[in-house]
């Protein structure tokens, strides 16, 4: 039987999913596409993580933070890339 999806149940997995989806929303904003009129991933990331800079610098910094979180989850056995 084939596995269709993965269950995200651990709090660290939930946090990473939130971070990853916000990172992808920022990528869309950098291409000129807004998810909603009242929400900016750029502003949300700056406020939550205390980062400073333009969109590209924030993206680079936040991408590094997401990579560290992913590596942490991999070391705990909570991240699967398949």
Secondary structure, 3 states (H helix, E strand, C coil): CCCCCCCCCCHHHHHHHHHHHHHHHHHHHHCCCCCCCCCCHHHHHHHHHCCCCCHHHHHHHHHHHHHHHHHHHHHHCCCCCC
